[in-house]
Amino acid sequence: MYDYLIVGAGLFGSIFAHEAKKKGKRCLVIDKRNHIGGNVYTKNIEDINVHIYGAHIFHTSNKEVWDYMNQFVEFNRYTNSPIAIYKDELYNLPFNMNTFNKLWGVKTPAEAKRKIQEQLAEVNITEPKNLEEQAINLVGKDIYEKLIKGYTEKQWGIKATVLPAFIIKRLPVRFTYDNNYFNDKYQGIPIGGYTKIIEKMLDGIEVRLDTDFFKNKDELMNLANKVVFTGMIDEYFDYKFGALEYRSLRFEHEILNEENHQGNAVVNYTEYEVPYTRIIEHKHFEFGIQPKTVITKEYSTNWSKGDDPYYPINNDTNNTTYQKYKELADKETNVIFGGRLAEYKYYDMHNIVEQALKRVREQI
């Protein structure tokens, strides 16, 4: 008999298991995939730690969270500075003075602000009716057309004129020559990859991979006093109120016989006609000098049952449905729901760490 059955060997489940074990609890961790780590899983290919499920850059302003993660491995000083390509034009992200200089030739913040204000005055949109109008109302037509429109439509799979305005409530615009995407105090990549962290978290804890919780639900639940569930909340309740909606991702990994393919870890392709949203060159996360390189093309795709869900679509309809599931979850006395899928909320990694530690403290 276990104290906790933890469904999912990702970051949330692994932290919960690690902390519970420290407090003398016996845990069983299961995962339907053939590896631990969930979406933060990194695999060593050609001596390069490849982020198999997309780029994961750890960043936080919470020192407790930063120190917690650094107890498992040392983090390097990687700074996320993505670039965007639109019709062979290259721009720095997030929108900053380097971006504006490339777009308009301006050199000072005052010049950039005037240019943006001129474009806002031309459109004069007082009540944006969709994402396109909202974005133009925030940053003008040039930035929208080249750096937002195509990328957003690829991400969501529908036209920006159909997407609701609230999706882009604000856009980061910086009037400095600073390409650091995050403003957080702490930022980096674990030296040796994220899988090393999960391995240390789960050291001494029983883990069963290739184990589908739903194929043996009753049997597995009977093994423990309580269950920590990190999967899809609607699936747990057998889609009683209908399936929640997600966006999924597809990845194409490729080994290239060259030392340096694109010169940056993350390059976004904002042109709609380019089918992938970005190319990741993994060696640059850890300043690699290996003779070969590994790149990943990332495609945003529609989700259907059986696909891996990545991003919850938090529109009014889905949020209403989720609240119905949450009411059922709150009535479960022996099941703890946690993580992006179980809470139907987009969490970044530092959010997951905070939530997992909070949940353990509440429970034990």
SEVOTI-7121 format. One record per residue (C-alpha): x, y negated, z negated; residue number from 0; residue in one letter. Coordinates in Angstrom, 1 decimal. Layout:
# residues N
u: X	v: Y	w: Z	n: NUM	res: A $
...
# end
This chain:
# residues 364
u: 0.0	v: 0.0	w: 0.0	n: 0	res: M $
u: 1.3	v: -3.4	w: 1.0	n: 1	res: Y $
u: 0.5	v: -6.8	w: -0.6	n: 2	res: D $
u: 0.3	v: -8.4	w: 2.8	n: 3	res: Y $
u: -0.2	v: -7.3	w: 6.3	n: 4	res: L $
u: 1.2	v: -10.1	w: 8.5	n: 5	res: I $
u: -0.2	v: -10.1	w: 12.1	n: 6	res: V $
u: 2.4	v: -11.8	w: 14.3	n: 7	res: G $
u: 6.2	v: -11.9	w: 14.0	n: 8	res: A $
u: 6.4	v: -15.5	w: 15.1	n: 9	res: G $
u: 7.6	v: -18.5	w: 13.1	n: 10	res: L $
u: 4.5	v: -18.7	w: 10.8	n: 11	res: F $
u: 4.3	v: -15.0	w: 10.0	n: 12	res: G $
u: 8.1	v: -14.6	w: 9.5	n: 13	res: S $
u: 8.2	v: -17.6	w: 7.1	n: 14	res: I $
u: 5.3	v: -16.2	w: 5.1	n: 15	res: F $
u: 6.8	v: -12.8	w: 5.0	n: 16	res: A $
u: 10.2	v: -14.1	w: 3.9	n: 17	res: H $
u: 8.8	v: -16.2	w: 1.1	n: 18	res: E $
u: 6.4	v: -13.5	w: -0.1	n: 19	res: A $
u: 9.2	v: -11.0	w: -0.3	n: 20	res: K $
u: 11.3	v: -13.5	w: -2.4	n: 21	res: K $
u: 8.4	v: -13.5	w: -4.8	n: 22	res: K $
u: 8.3	v: -9.8	w: -5.1	n: 23	res: G $
u: 5.6	v: -9.0	w: -2.6	n: 24	res: K $
u: 5.7	v: -6.1	w: -0.2	n: 25	res: R $
u: 4.9	v: -7.0	w: 3.4	n: 26	res: C $
u: 4.3	v: -5.3	w: 6.6	n: 27	res: L $
u: 4.8	v: -7.4	w: 9.8	n: 28	res: V $
u: 3.3	v: -6.2	w: 13.1	n: 29	res: I $
u: 3.4	v: -7.7	w: 16.6	n: 30	res: D $
u: 2.0	v: -6.5	w: 19.9	n: 31	res: K $
u: 5.1	v: -7.7	w: 21.7	n: 32	res: R $
u: 8.3	v: -5.6	w: 21.8	n: 33	res: N $
u: 10.3	v: -8.2	w: 20.0	n: 34	res: H $
u: 10.2	v: -10.5	w: 17.0	n: 35	res: I $
u: 10.1	v: -14.3	w: 17.1	n: 36	res: G $
u: 6.8	v: -15.0	w: 19.0	n: 37	res: G $
u: 7.2	v: -17.9	w: 21.4	n: 38	res: N $
u: 10.5	v: -19.1	w: 19.8	n: 39	res: V $
u: 12.2	v: -15.8	w: 20.9	n: 40	res: Y $
u: 15.5	v: -16.2	w: 22.5	n: 41	res: T $
u: 17.3	v: -13.5	w: 24.5	n: 42	res: K $
u: 21.0	v: -13.4	w: 25.3	n: 43	res: N $
u: 21.5	v: -13.2	w: 29.0	n: 44	res: I $
u: 25.0	v: -13.7	w: 30.5	n: 45	res: E $
u: 26.1	v: -14.9	w: 27.1	n: 46	res: D $
u: 23.5	v: -17.6	w: 27.2	n: 47	res: I $
u: 20.6	v: -17.8	w: 24.7	n: 48	res: N $
u: 17.6	v: -18.1	w: 26.9	n: 49	res: V $
u: 14.4	v: -19.6	w: 25.6	n: 50	res: H $
u: 12.1	v: -16.9	w: 27.1	n: 51	res: I $
u: 8.8	v: -18.7	w: 26.5	n: 52	res: Y $
u: 9.9	v: -22.2	w: 27.3	n: 53	res: G $
u: 12.1	v: -24.9	w: 25.8	n: 54	res: A $
u: 12.0	v: -25.2	w: 22.0	n: 55	res: H $
u: 13.8	v: -28.2	w: 20.5	n: 56	res: I $
u: 13.6	v: -28.4	w: 16.8	n: 57	res: F $
u: 13.0	v: -31.9	w: 15.4	n: 58	res: H $
u: 11.6	v: -33.3	w: 12.2	n: 59	res: T $
u: 11.8	v: -36.2	w: 9.8	n: 60	res: S $
u: 11.1	v: -33.9	w: 6.8	n: 61	res: N $
u: 14.4	v: -33.2	w: 5.1	n: 62	res: K $
u: 12.8	v: -30.2	w: 3.2	n: 63	res: E $
u: 11.9	v: -28.6	w: 6.5	n: 64	res: V $
u: 15.3	v: -29.3	w: 8.1	n: 65	res: W $
u: 17.2	v: -27.9	w: 5.1	n: 66	res: D $
u: 14.9	v: -24.9	w: 5.0	n: 67	res: Y $
u: 15.7	v: -24.0	w: 8.6	n: 68	res: M $
u: 19.4	v: -24.7	w: 8.2	n: 69	res: N $
u: 19.7	v: -22.1	w: 5.4	n: 70	res: Q $
u: 19.3	v: -19.4	w: 8.0	n: 71	res: F $
u: 21.6	v: -20.7	w: 10.7	n: 72	res: V $
u: 23.5	v: -23.9	w: 11.5	n: 73	res: E $
u: 22.0	v: -26.2	w: 14.0	n: 74	res: F $
u: 24.0	v: -28.1	w: 16.6	n: 75	res: N $
u: 23.6	v: -31.8	w: 17.5	n: 76	res: R $
u: 21.6	v: -31.3	w: 20.7	n: 77	res: Y $
u: 19.4	v: -34.4	w: 21.6	n: 78	res: T $
u: 16.5	v: -34.0	w: 23.9	n: 79	res: N $
u: 16.9	v: -36.3	w: 26.8	n: 80	res: S $
u: 14.8	v: -34.9	w: 29.7	n: 81	res: P $
u: 14.8	v: -36.4	w: 33.2	n: 82	res: I $
u: 12.0	v: -36.5	w: 35.7	n: 83	res: A $
u: 12.3	v: -36.1	w: 39.5	n: 84	res: I $
u: 9.6	v: -37.5	w: 41.8	n: 85	res: Y $
u: 10.2	v: -37.1	w: 45.6	n: 86	res: K $
u: 14.0	v: -36.9	w: 45.0	n: 87	res: D $
u: 14.0	v: -40.0	w: 42.8	n: 88	res: E $
u: 15.4	v: -39.4	w: 39.3	n: 89	res: L $
u: 14.1	v: -41.2	w: 36.2	n: 90	res: Y $
u: 14.9	v: -41.1	w: 32.5	n: 91	res: N $
u: 12.3	v: -40.0	w: 29.9	n: 92	res: L $
u: 10.7	v: -41.1	w: 27.8	n: 93	res: P $
u: 9.7	v: -44.4	w: 29.5	n: 94	res: F $
u: 12.5	v: -46.8	w: 28.6	n: 95	res: N $
u: 14.7	v: -49.5	w: 30.0	n: 96	res: M $
u: 16.6	v: -47.0	w: 32.1	n: 97	res: N $
u: 13.3	v: -45.9	w: 33.6	n: 98	res: T $
u: 12.2	v: -49.5	w: 34.3	n: 99	res: F $
u: 15.6	v: -50.5	w: 35.8	n: 100	res: N $
u: 15.3	v: -47.6	w: 38.3	n: 101	res: K $
u: 11.7	v: -48.5	w: 39.1	n: 102	res: L $
u: 11.9	v: -52.2	w: 39.4	n: 103	res: W $
u: 15.5	v: -53.3	w: 39.1	n: 104	res: G $
u: 14.8	v: -55.2	w: 35.8	n: 105	res: V $
u: 17.5	v: -55.5	w: 33.2	n: 106	res: K $
u: 16.0	v: -57.0	w: 30.1	n: 107	res: T $
u: 13.0	v: -56.0	w: 27.9	n: 108	res: P $
u: 11.3	v: -59.3	w: 28.7	n: 109	res: A $
u: 11.5	v: -58.6	w: 32.5	n: 110	res: E $
u: 10.1	v: -55.1	w: 32.0	n: 111	res: A $
u: 7.2	v: -56.3	w: 29.8	n: 112	res: K $
u: 6.3	v: -59.0	w: 32.4	n: 113	res: R $
u: 6.3	v: -56.3	w: 35.2	n: 114	res: K $
u: 4.0	v: -54.1	w: 33.2	n: 115	res: I $
u: 1.7	v: -56.9	w: 32.3	n: 116	res: Q $
u: 1.4	v: -58.0	w: 35.9	n: 117	res: E $
u: 0.3	v: -54.5	w: 36.9	n: 118	res: Q $
u: -2.2	v: -54.3	w: 34.0	n: 119	res: L $
u: -3.7	v: -57.7	w: 35.1	n: 120	res: A $
u: -4.1	v: -56.4	w: 38.6	n: 121	res: E $
u: -6.3	v: -53.4	w: 37.6	n: 122	res: V $
u: -8.1	v: -55.1	w: 34.7	n: 123	res: N $
u: -9.7	v: -51.9	w: 33.3	n: 124	res: I $
u: -11.6	v: -52.8	w: 30.1	n: 125	res: T $
u: -13.3	v: -49.4	w: 29.5	n: 126	res: E $
u: -11.3	v: -46.5	w: 30.9	n: 127	res: P $
u: -13.7	v: -43.7	w: 32.1	n: 128	res: K $
u: -11.1	v: -41.0	w: 32.7	n: 129	res: N $
u: -7.4	v: -40.1	w: 32.1	n: 130	res: L $
u: -6.3	v: -41.9	w: 35.3	n: 131	res: E $
u: -7.8	v: -45.2	w: 34.3	n: 132	res: E $
u: -6.6	v: -44.8	w: 30.7	n: 133	res: Q $
u: -3.0	v: -44.2	w: 31.8	n: 134	res: A $
u: -3.0	v: -47.1	w: 34.3	n: 135	res: I $
u: -4.5	v: -49.3	w: 31.7	n: 136	res: N $
u: -1.5	v: -48.5	w: 29.4	n: 137	res: L $
u: 1.5	v: -48.5	w: 31.7	n: 138	res: V $
u: 0.4	v: -49.7	w: 35.1	n: 139	res: G $
u: 0.2	v: -48.0	w: 38.5	n: 140	res: K $
u: 3.9	v: -47.4	w: 39.3	n: 141	res: D $
u: 4.7	v: -45.4	w: 36.2	n: 142	res: I $
u: 1.3	v: -43.6	w: 36.4	n: 143	res: Y $
u: 1.7	v: -42.6	w: 40.1	n: 144	res: E $
u: 5.3	v: -41.4	w: 39.9	n: 145	res: K $
u: 5.7	v: -40.0	w: 36.4	n: 146	res: L $
u: 2.2	v: -39.1	w: 35.0	n: 147	res: I $
u: -0.3	v: -38.3	w: 37.6	n: 148	res: K $
u: 1.1	v: -35.1	w: 39.3	n: 149	res: G $
u: 2.6	v: -33.7	w: 36.2	n: 150	res: Y $
u: -0.6	v: -34.1	w: 34.2	n: 151	res: T $
u: -2.7	v: -32.6	w: 37.0	n: 152	res: E $
u: -0.4	v: -29.6	w: 37.1	n: 153	res: K $
u: -0.5	v: -29.2	w: 33.3	n: 154	res: Q $
u: -4.3	v: -29.2	w: 33.1	n: 155	res: W $
u: -5.2	v: -27.7	w: 36.5	n: 156	res: G $
u: -7.7	v: -30.4	w: 37.4	n: 157	res: I $
u: -7.6	v: -34.0	w: 38.8	n: 158	res: K $
u: -6.7	v: -36.8	w: 36.4	n: 159	res: A $
u: -10.0	v: -38.6	w: 37.5	n: 160	res: T $
u: -11.9	v: -35.7	w: 35.9	n: 161	res: V $
u: -9.9	v: -35.4	w: 32.7	n: 162	res: L $
u: -11.3	v: -37.4	w: 29.8	n: 163	res: P $
u: -9.6	v: -40.7	w: 28.8	n: 164	res: A $
u: -8.9	v: -39.6	w: 25.2	n: 165	res: F $
u: -6.3	v: -37.1	w: 26.2	n: 166	res: I $
u: -3.9	v: -40.0	w: 26.7	n: 167	res: I $
u: -4.7	v: -42.4	w: 23.9	n: 168	res: K $
u: -1.2	v: -43.9	w: 24.1	n: 169	res: R $
u: 2.0	v: -43.4	w: 25.9	n: 170	res: L $
u: 5.5	v: -43.9	w: 24.5	n: 171	res: P $
u: 7.0	v: -47.0	w: 26.0	n: 172	res: V $
u: 10.4	v: -48.1	w: 24.7	n: 173	res: R $
u: 12.1	v: -51.3	w: 25.6	n: 174	res: F $
u: 15.6	v: -50.0	w: 24.8	n: 175	res: T $
u: 18.2	v: -48.1	w: 26.8	n: 176	res: Y $
u: 17.7	v: -45.0	w: 24.7	n: 177	res: D $
u: 16.9	v: -41.6	w: 26.3	n: 178	res: N $
u: 16.3	v: -39.7	w: 23.1	n: 179	res: N $
u: 12.8	v: -38.2	w: 23.5	n: 180	res: Y $
u: 12.2	v: -37.8	w: 19.7	n: 181	res: F $
u: 12.5	v: -40.5	w: 17.1	n: 182	res: N $
u: 12.8	v: -37.9	w: 14.3	n: 183	res: D $
u: 15.8	v: -38.1	w: 11.9	n: 184	res: K $
u: 16.8	v: -34.5	w: 12.4	n: 185	res: Y $
u: 17.1	v: -32.7	w: 15.7	n: 186	res: Q $
u: 19.0	v: -29.8	w: 17.2	n: 187	res: G $
u: 19.1	v: -26.2	w: 18.4	n: 188	res: I $
u: 20.1	v: -23.2	w: 16.2	n: 189	res: P $
u: 23.6	v: -22.1	w: 17.2	n: 190	res: I $
u: 23.1	v: -18.6	w: 18.5	n: 191	res: G $
u: 19.4	v: -19.0	w: 19.3	n: 192	res: G $
u: 16.1	v: -18.8	w: 17.4	n: 193	res: Y $
u: 16.0	v: -15.0	w: 17.2	n: 194	res: T $
u: 18.9	v: -15.1	w: 14.7	n: 195	res: K $
u: 16.6	v: -17.2	w: 12.4	n: 196	res: I $
u: 13.7	v: -14.8	w: 12.6	n: 197	res: I $
u: 16.0	v: -11.8	w: 12.1	n: 198	res: E $
u: 17.3	v: -13.3	w: 8.8	n: 199	res: K $
u: 13.8	v: -14.2	w: 7.7	n: 200	res: M $
u: 12.6	v: -10.6	w: 8.2	n: 201	res: L $
u: 15.7	v: -9.0	w: 6.8	n: 202	res: D $
u: 14.6	v: -6.1	w: 4.5	n: 203	res: G $
u: 10.9	v: -6.4	w: 5.6	n: 204	res: I $
u: 9.2	v: -3.6	w: 7.5	n: 205	res: E $
u: 8.4	v: -4.6	w: 11.0	n: 206	res: V $
u: 6.4	v: -2.6	w: 13.6	n: 207	res: R $
u: 6.5	v: -3.8	w: 17.2	n: 208	res: L $
u: 4.4	v: -2.8	w: 20.1	n: 209	res: D $
u: 1.5	v: -2.7	w: 17.6	n: 210	res: T $
u: -1.8	v: -4.1	w: 18.7	n: 211	res: D $
u: -3.8	v: -5.2	w: 15.7	n: 212	res: F $
u: -7.2	v: -4.9	w: 17.4	n: 213	res: F $
u: -6.6	v: -1.4	w: 18.6	n: 214	res: K $
u: -6.2	v: -0.2	w: 15.0	n: 215	res: N $
u: -7.8	v: -3.0	w: 13.1	n: 216	res: K $
u: -9.6	v: -1.1	w: 10.3	n: 217	res: D $
u: -6.7	v: 1.3	w: 9.7	n: 218	res: E $
u: -4.2	v: -1.5	w: 9.5	n: 219	res: L $
u: -6.3	v: -3.7	w: 7.3	n: 220	res: M $
u: -6.7	v: -0.9	w: 4.8	n: 221	res: N $
u: -2.9	v: -0.8	w: 4.4	n: 222	res: L $
u: -2.7	v: -4.1	w: 2.5	n: 223	res: A $
u: -4.5	v: -6.1	w: -0.1	n: 224	res: N $
u: -4.5	v: -9.2	w: 2.1	n: 225	res: K $
u: -4.0	v: -10.0	w: 5.8	n: 226	res: V $
u: -2.1	v: -13.0	w: 7.2	n: 227	res: V $
u: -3.5	v: -13.5	w: 10.7	n: 228	res: F $
u: -1.7	v: -15.7	w: 13.3	n: 229	res: T $
u: -3.5	v: -14.6	w: 16.4	n: 230	res: G $
u: -6.5	v: -16.1	w: 18.2	n: 231	res: M $
u: -9.3	v: -16.8	w: 15.7	n: 232	res: I $
u: -12.1	v: -16.2	w: 18.3	n: 233	res: D $
u: -10.6	v: -12.8	w: 19.1	n: 234	res: E $
u: -10.5	v: -11.9	w: 15.4	n: 235	res: Y $
u: -14.3	v: -12.5	w: 15.3	n: 236	res: F $
u: -14.8	v: -10.6	w: 18.5	n: 237	res: D $
u: -15.7	v: -13.8	w: 20.4	n: 238	res: Y $
u: -19.0	v: -14.1	w: 18.5	n: 239	res: K $
u: -19.5	v: -17.7	w: 19.6	n: 240	res: F $
u: -17.8	v: -17.3	w: 22.9	n: 241	res: G $
u: -14.1	v: -17.6	w: 23.9	n: 242	res: A $
u: -12.2	v: -20.7	w: 23.1	n: 243	res: L $
u: -10.3	v: -22.2	w: 26.1	n: 244	res: E $
u: -6.5	v: -22.4	w: 26.5	n: 245	res: Y $
u: -3.9	v: -23.3	w: 29.0	n: 246	res: R $
u: -1.3	v: -20.6	w: 29.8	n: 247	res: S $
u: 2.2	v: -20.6	w: 31.1	n: 248	res: L $
u: 4.2	v: -18.5	w: 33.6	n: 249	res: R $
u: 7.9	v: -18.4	w: 33.6	n: 250	res: F $
u: 10.4	v: -17.4	w: 36.4	n: 251	res: E $
u: 13.9	v: -16.7	w: 35.0	n: 252	res: H $
u: 16.8	v: -16.6	w: 37.4	n: 253	res: E $
u: 20.5	v: -16.0	w: 37.0	n: 254	res: I $
u: 22.6	v: -18.2	w: 39.2	n: 255	res: L $
u: 26.2	v: -17.6	w: 40.2	n: 256	res: N $
u: 27.2	v: -21.2	w: 39.4	n: 257	res: E $
u: 28.5	v: -23.0	w: 36.4	n: 258	res: E $
u: 26.1	v: -25.9	w: 36.3	n: 259	res: N $
u: 22.9	v: -26.1	w: 38.3	n: 260	res: H $
u: 21.1	v: -29.3	w: 37.3	n: 261	res: Q $
u: 23.3	v: -31.0	w: 34.6	n: 262	res: G $
u: 20.6	v: -31.2	w: 32.0	n: 263	res: N $
u: 18.6	v: -28.8	w: 29.9	n: 264	res: A $
u: 15.2	v: -30.0	w: 30.9	n: 265	res: V $
u: 14.2	v: -31.6	w: 34.2	n: 266	res: V $
u: 10.5	v: -32.4	w: 34.8	n: 267	res: N $
u: 9.1	v: -32.3	w: 38.3	n: 268	res: Y $
u: 6.3	v: -34.9	w: 38.4	n: 269	res: T $
u: 5.3	v: -34.5	w: 42.0	n: 270	res: E $
u: 2.0	v: -32.5	w: 42.4	n: 271	res: Y $
u: 3.3	v: -30.7	w: 45.5	n: 272	res: E $
u: 6.1	v: -29.1	w: 43.5	n: 273	res: V $
u: 4.2	v: -26.2	w: 41.9	n: 274	res: P $
u: 6.3	v: -25.9	w: 38.7	n: 275	res: Y $
u: 6.2	v: -28.5	w: 35.9	n: 276	res: T $
u: 9.9	v: -28.3	w: 35.0	n: 277	res: R $
u: 13.2	v: -26.4	w: 35.3	n: 278	res: I $
u: 15.1	v: -25.4	w: 32.1	n: 279	res: I $
u: 18.8	v: -24.7	w: 32.2	n: 280	res: E $
u: 19.4	v: -23.0	w: 28.9	n: 281	res: H $
u: 23.1	v: -23.2	w: 28.6	n: 282	res: K $
u: 22.9	v: -27.0	w: 28.1	n: 283	res: H $
u: 21.0	v: -26.5	w: 24.8	n: 284	res: F $
u: 24.2	v: -25.2	w: 23.3	n: 285	res: E $
u: 26.8	v: -27.1	w: 25.5	n: 286	res: F $
u: 27.7	v: -23.8	w: 27.2	n: 287	res: G $
u: 30.7	v: -23.4	w: 29.5	n: 288	res: I $
u: 29.8	v: -19.9	w: 30.8	n: 289	res: Q $
u: 30.8	v: -19.1	w: 34.4	n: 290	res: P $
u: 27.1	v: -18.4	w: 35.3	n: 291	res: K $
u: 23.9	v: -20.1	w: 34.4	n: 292	res: T $
u: 20.3	v: -19.1	w: 33.7	n: 293	res: V $
u: 17.4	v: -21.3	w: 34.8	n: 294	res: I $
u: 13.6	v: -21.0	w: 34.2	n: 295	res: T $
u: 10.9	v: -22.5	w: 36.3	n: 296	res: K $
u: 7.8	v: -23.2	w: 34.2	n: 297	res: E $
u: 4.3	v: -23.1	w: 35.7	n: 298	res: Y $
u: 1.1	v: -24.2	w: 33.9	n: 299	res: S $
u: -1.7	v: -21.8	w: 34.7	n: 300	res: T $
u: -5.4	v: -21.1	w: 33.9	n: 301	res: N $
u: -5.9	v: -18.8	w: 31.0	n: 302	res: W $
u: -8.2	v: -15.8	w: 30.9	n: 303	res: S $
u: -8.6	v: -13.0	w: 28.3	n: 304	res: K $
u: -5.5	v: -10.8	w: 28.3	n: 305	res: G $
u: -3.2	v: -13.7	w: 29.2	n: 306	res: D $
u: -0.9	v: -15.3	w: 26.6	n: 307	res: D $
u: -2.5	v: -18.5	w: 25.2	n: 308	res: P $
u: -0.2	v: -21.4	w: 24.8	n: 309	res: Y $
u: -2.1	v: -24.7	w: 24.4	n: 310	res: Y $
u: -5.6	v: -25.0	w: 22.9	n: 311	res: P $
u: -7.9	v: -27.3	w: 25.0	n: 312	res: I $
u: -9.2	v: -29.5	w: 22.2	n: 313	res: N $
u: -12.2	v: -31.1	w: 23.9	n: 314	res: N $
u: -15.5	v: -31.7	w: 22.1	n: 315	res: D $
u: -17.0	v: -28.4	w: 23.3	n: 316	res: T $
u: -14.1	v: -26.2	w: 22.1	n: 317	res: N $
u: -13.7	v: -28.1	w: 18.8	n: 318	res: N $
u: -17.4	v: -27.5	w: 18.1	n: 319	res: T $
u: -17.0	v: -23.8	w: 18.8	n: 320	res: T $
u: -13.9	v: -23.6	w: 16.7	n: 321	res: Y $
u: -15.7	v: -25.1	w: 13.7	n: 322	res: Q $
u: -18.1	v: -22.3	w: 13.8	n: 323	res: K $
u: -15.2	v: -19.8	w: 13.7	n: 324	res: Y $
u: -13.6	v: -21.7	w: 10.9	n: 325	res: K $
u: -16.7	v: -21.5	w: 8.8	n: 326	res: E $
u: -16.5	v: -17.7	w: 9.2	n: 327	res: L $
u: -12.8	v: -17.7	w: 8.4	n: 328	res: A $
u: -13.4	v: -19.7	w: 5.2	n: 329	res: D $
u: -15.7	v: -17.0	w: 4.0	n: 330	res: K $
u: -13.0	v: -14.3	w: 4.4	n: 331	res: E $
u: -11.6	v: -13.6	w: 0.9	n: 332	res: T $
u: -8.8	v: -11.3	w: 2.0	n: 333	res: N $
u: -7.7	v: -12.9	w: 5.3	n: 334	res: V $
u: -5.4	v: -16.0	w: 5.6	n: 335	res: I $
u: -5.5	v: -17.7	w: 9.0	n: 336	res: F $
u: -2.5	v: -19.7	w: 10.0	n: 337	res: G $
u: -0.6	v: -21.0	w: 13.0	n: 338	res: G $
u: -1.5	v: -22.6	w: 16.4	n: 339	res: R $
u: -3.9	v: -19.9	w: 17.6	n: 340	res: L $
u: -5.6	v: -19.1	w: 14.3	n: 341	res: A $
u: -6.2	v: -22.8	w: 13.6	n: 342	res: E $
u: -6.8	v: -23.7	w: 17.3	n: 343	res: Y $
u: -4.5	v: -26.7	w: 17.0	n: 344	res: K $
u: -1.3	v: -27.7	w: 18.8	n: 345	res: Y $
u: 1.5	v: -27.4	w: 16.2	n: 346	res: Y $
u: 5.1	v: -28.1	w: 16.9	n: 347	res: D $
u: 7.7	v: -26.0	w: 15.2	n: 348	res: M $
u: 8.3	v: -28.3	w: 12.2	n: 349	res: H $
u: 4.5	v: -28.4	w: 11.7	n: 350	res: N $
u: 4.4	v: -24.6	w: 11.6	n: 351	res: I $
u: 7.2	v: -24.6	w: 8.9	n: 352	res: V $
u: 5.3	v: -27.1	w: 6.8	n: 353	res: E $
u: 2.1	v: -25.2	w: 7.1	n: 354	res: Q $
u: 3.6	v: -21.8	w: 6.4	n: 355	res: A $
u: 5.4	v: -23.0	w: 3.3	n: 356	res: L $
u: 2.2	v: -24.7	w: 2.1	n: 357	res: K $
u: 0.1	v: -21.6	w: 2.6	n: 358	res: R $
u: 2.6	v: -19.4	w: 0.7	n: 359	res: V $
u: 2.6	v: -21.8	w: -2.2	n: 360	res: R $
u: -1.2	v: -21.8	w: -2.3	n: 361	res: E $
u: -1.4	v: -18.0	w: -2.2	n: 362	res: Q $
u: 1.5	v: -16.9	w: -4.5	n: 363	res: I $
# end
